Amino acid sequence: MKKIILLLALTIGFTLNSNAQQDKSKRASPPDSVSVTTGSGVTISIHYSRPYLKGRDLATLTPPGKVWRTGANEATTFEINKDVKVNGKKLPAGKYSLYTIPGENQSTIIFNKTWEQWGTQYDQKNDVLRVDAPTSLGNPTVEQFTITADDTGEVNLLWGEAILSFKVE
């Protein structure tokens, strides 16, 4: 009987601990999402995690010329319900992981077909599309990484003083 009670207590404790660990809102880089339907009927849904600068240098966190996971934790996902053009290049309807290669004046946005993974598991052979995106500076500084999208199809990645923009049509 003692063994059954001990086993039951361990099972309940494990279940409670597992449920607590699944509350992603308690993470240091909590999840967020943005969803919009454009005037042309394209629904854009982006799910990502939002790291903070916390006094750190953005160039250290997102080194220029190196692939960055565009957020934190699991891979950022970018989903569209129709075939579109992103900055003039074709992207079929579907769900993708989103990566970035930051640059001083221009960055590269990468749409990768492997989306259900941890963000650091990038494999270039699974890239579906790469587009150039202008890098500009904004004011005020954005402490927590943020993605915005509007009904014109304009998508912005904002962190620190950096603003990367691309257009979905």
C-alpha positions as CSV (number, residue, x, y, z in Angstrom):
1,M,0.0,0.0,0.0
2,K,2.9,2.4,0.9
3,K,4.4,1.7,-2.6
4,I,1.1,2.6,-4.3
5,I,0.7,5.9,-2.3
6,L,4.4,6.8,-3.1
7,L,3.9,6.0,-6.8
8,L,0.7,8.1,-6.8
9,A,2.4,11.0,-5.1
10,L,5.3,10.9,-7.5
11,T,2.9,10.8,-10.5
12,I,0.9,13.8,-9.2
13,G,4.1,15.7,-8.5
14,F,5.5,15.0,-12.0
15,T,2.2,16.0,-13.6
16,L,2.0,19.3,-11.7
17,N,5.7,20.0,-12.5
18,S,5.1,19.3,-16.2
19,N,2.1,21.6,-16.3
20,A,4.1,24.4,-14.6
21,Q,6.9,24.0,-17.1
22,Q,4.5,24.3,-20.0
23,D,3.3,27.8,-19.0
24,K,5.4,29.7,-21.6
25,S,4.2,33.1,-20.4
26,K,6.5,32.7,-17.4
27,R,9.6,32.4,-19.7
28,A,12.3,35.2,-19.7
29,S,11.3,35.6,-23.4
30,P,7.6,35.2,-23.4
31,P,5.6,34.2,-26.5
32,D,3.6,36.6,-28.5
33,S,1.8,36.6,-31.9
34,V,0.5,39.0,-34.5
35,S,-2.2,38.2,-37.0
36,V,-3.7,40.4,-39.7
37,T,-5.7,40.1,-42.9
38,T,-4.6,42.3,-45.7
39,G,-6.9,44.3,-48.0
40,S,-6.3,41.6,-50.6
41,G,-7.5,38.8,-48.3
42,V,-4.1,37.4,-47.2
43,T,-4.0,36.3,-43.6
44,I,-0.6,36.6,-42.0
45,S,0.0,34.9,-38.7
46,I,3.3,35.2,-36.9
47,H,4.2,33.4,-33.6
48,Y,7.4,34.3,-31.8
49,S,9.1,34.8,-28.5
50,R,10.2,38.2,-27.3
51,P,13.7,38.6,-25.7
52,Y,14.7,41.7,-23.9
53,L,17.9,43.7,-24.4
54,K,18.5,44.1,-20.7
55,G,21.4,46.4,-21.2
56,R,23.1,44.1,-23.7
57,D,24.4,45.2,-27.1
58,L,22.1,44.3,-30.0
59,A,25.0,43.6,-32.3
60,T,26.2,41.0,-29.8
61,L,22.8,39.3,-29.7
62,T,22.2,39.5,-33.4
63,P,25.7,39.5,-35.0
64,P,25.8,41.2,-38.5
65,G,26.2,38.7,-41.3
66,K,25.2,35.7,-39.1
67,V,21.9,33.8,-39.1
68,W,19.7,34.9,-36.2
69,R,16.6,32.9,-35.2
70,T,14.4,36.1,-35.2
71,G,13.2,35.9,-31.6
72,A,13.9,33.3,-28.9
73,N,13.0,29.8,-27.8
74,E,11.1,27.8,-30.5
75,A,11.5,28.9,-34.1
76,T,9.4,32.0,-35.0
77,T,6.7,30.9,-37.4
78,F,5.3,32.8,-40.3
79,E,2.1,31.5,-41.9
80,I,0.1,32.7,-44.9
81,N,-3.2,31.4,-46.3
82,K,-2.5,32.3,-50.0
83,D,0.4,32.4,-52.4
84,V,2.1,35.9,-52.0
85,K,5.0,38.0,-53.0
86,V,7.4,39.1,-50.3
87,N,9.4,42.1,-51.4
88,G,8.5,41.1,-55.0
89,K,9.5,37.4,-54.7
90,K,7.0,34.5,-54.8
91,L,6.3,32.6,-51.6
92,P,3.7,29.7,-51.7
93,A,0.9,29.6,-49.1
94,G,2.0,27.7,-46.0
95,K,3.8,27.8,-42.7
96,Y,7.5,28.6,-42.4
97,S,10.2,29.4,-39.8
98,L,11.5,32.9,-40.0
99,Y,15.3,33.7,-39.7
100,T,17.2,36.8,-40.3
101,I,20.7,37.8,-41.3
102,P,21.2,41.3,-39.8
103,G,23.1,43.9,-41.7
104,E,23.9,47.6,-41.2
105,N,21.9,49.0,-44.1
106,Q,20.2,45.8,-45.4
107,S,19.3,42.5,-43.8
108,T,18.1,39.2,-45.2
109,I,14.8,37.7,-44.2
110,I,14.8,33.9,-44.6
111,F,11.6,31.7,-44.9
112,N,12.5,28.1,-44.1
113,K,10.2,25.1,-44.6
114,T,11.1,23.5,-41.2
115,W,9.0,25.4,-38.7
116,E,8.3,22.9,-35.9
117,Q,11.6,23.1,-34.1
118,W,13.8,24.9,-31.6
119,G,14.9,28.2,-33.1
120,T,18.6,27.4,-33.2
121,Q,18.2,24.3,-35.4
122,Y,18.5,26.3,-38.7
123,D,19.4,24.3,-41.8
124,Q,20.0,26.4,-44.9
125,K,19.1,23.5,-47.3
126,N,15.5,23.9,-46.1
127,D,15.3,27.6,-47.2
128,V,12.3,28.3,-49.4
129,L,12.9,32.1,-49.9
130,R,15.4,34.8,-49.0
131,V,14.6,38.4,-49.5
132,D,16.5,41.6,-48.8
133,A,15.0,44.0,-46.4
134,P,16.1,47.5,-45.5
135,T,17.6,48.0,-42.1
136,S,16.8,51.4,-40.6
137,L,17.1,53.1,-37.2
138,G,14.2,54.1,-35.1
139,N,13.6,56.2,-32.0
140,P,12.8,55.4,-29.3
141,T,14.7,52.2,-28.6
142,V,12.6,49.0,-28.4
143,E,13.6,47.1,-25.3
144,Q,11.7,43.9,-26.0
145,F,11.8,42.4,-29.5
146,T,8.6,43.1,-31.3
147,I,7.0,42.1,-34.6
148,T,4.2,44.2,-36.1
149,A,2.1,43.7,-39.2
150,D,-0.6,45.8,-40.7
151,D,-3.5,45.4,-43.3
152,T,-1.3,46.7,-46.1
153,G,1.0,43.7,-45.6
154,E,3.9,45.7,-44.1
155,V,5.8,43.5,-41.5
156,N,8.3,45.1,-39.2
157,L,10.9,43.5,-36.9
158,L,11.8,46.0,-34.1
159,W,14.5,45.6,-31.5
160,G,16.9,48.2,-30.0
161,E,17.1,50.9,-32.6
162,A,16.9,48.5,-35.5
163,I,13.8,48.3,-37.8
164,L,13.7,45.6,-40.5
165,S,10.7,45.8,-42.9
166,F,9.3,43.7,-45.6
167,K,6.1,43.7,-47.6
168,V,3.7,40.8,-48.2
169,E,1.4,41.2,-51.2
